[in-house]
Amino acid sequence: MRRQRRPEEPKLTAEASPSIPLYDLARQHEPIAEELFEAVARVAGAQRFVLGEPVAEFESAAAEYVGAGHAIGVASGTDALYLALRLLALEAGDEVITSPFTFFATAGAIVNAGGRPVFVDIEPDTFNLDPAAVAAAVTERTRAILPVHLFGQMAELGPPLDIAQRHGLWLIEDAAQAFGAKAAVDGRWRAAGTVGTVGCFSFYPTKNLGGWGDGGLLTTNDSQLAERLRRLRVHGEDYARGRYLHTEVGTNSRLDAIQAAVLQVKLRHLPGWTELRRARAALYDAELSGIEGISAPVAAADRFHVYSLYTVRAEQRDALHRHLGERGIGSGVYYPRSLHLQPCFAELGYQEGEFPEAERAAAEALSLPLYPELSPDEVERTASAVREFYGV
Ligand SMILES: Cc1ncc(COP(=O)(O)O)c(C=O)c1O
């Protein structure tokens, strides 16, 4: 490529924002800007923008990081879920058990892959699927269990894994928010995305490992499934047997080389960032303890929480959200409506009151600013604005 002029390096600063924003990606990218721009420039130099070497390199690094046999880069977390479910060849009426308290994509992917979402309630402590409710929801039509590792903490997988094995079902992990999270499953520490048949990750920019655009990843220990996933992301083309030979119908879900290059740089920093997230979360826990009206997130003893989000339960949640906003402190409501009450799922026949814990979480959950670059002083200022709200 002929180079005429080197454009001035863009400055990575956030636009006018609250004094303590809910997210601040500029703070993360600015200190490593040189590494990031160099990686992007290498892609530009090679002029190969889709899949290729940067994607293969990132896939190996990501597989090693989580301890999975194979990792397959795709265009988004939504596509990762969709393609994982496509492996099951779901037929009309086939059921997939999942949580109603999650981002819409989890259930949307089930429908788009031809299945029917079966919602079950969550545990009040962790916001994750209640294993006892999973057991009660298995029917002859169940094909898979799809737990979501919400906010960076793995769902309890021992019992669902056992149920899946006994009934010949798949366990598919929605690990979109939990890259690098771990849990003791059957007495052994295992990473999110490596316990089930397939794990699904998102690299949406605000995730704990986020790209400069959309991106996603599938993980599996099964080499045949990995091969099929690699085909499905390129319209089912069986490249090993011949170009333009399509052995099944897939889709276009290729990961961009620029995303892979950015993600590879950021992956190197992830262990340090995760420790900082956990330290800030511990500081919040201490600062918020004893305030009546609010409860800090519960990190189960047998889980390594990566705090993609620091989500409290708050009485008068919406008023607290406004109060913080008026003081220049960002906060976020993830998620305000349990999925069983979404208009598009009306035909599934769920009623209000059917999943009381998911509905209570939708009314009480509030995510406070938490990122590795957040200073202890900002945690204290946020906690003090919370105390002010509750009058303590
Ligand atoms: C729990 C969950 N599942 C799935 C997704 C979908 O990922 P993406 O936005 O990359 O399509 C997300 C992220 O937005 C998510 O948080």
The ligand as a Gaussian input file, in Angstrom:
#p B3LYP/6-31G(d) Opt

LIG

0 1
 C      -25.994000     -11.776000      28.391000
 C      -25.773000     -11.346000      26.973000
 N      -26.042000     -12.212000      25.982000
 C      -25.825000     -11.896000      24.699000
 C      -25.333000     -10.669000      24.331000
 C      -25.191000     -10.346000      22.893000
 O      -23.930000      -9.930000      22.510000
 P      -23.706000      -8.900000      21.305000
 O      -24.184000      -7.557000      21.754000
 O      -22.235000      -8.946000      21.079000
 O      -24.473000      -9.410000      20.138000
 C      -24.999000      -9.742000      25.336000
 C      -24.368000      -8.444000      25.058000
 O      -24.828000      -7.483000      24.616000
 C      -25.248000     -10.073000      26.685000
 O      -24.989000      -9.220000      27.666000

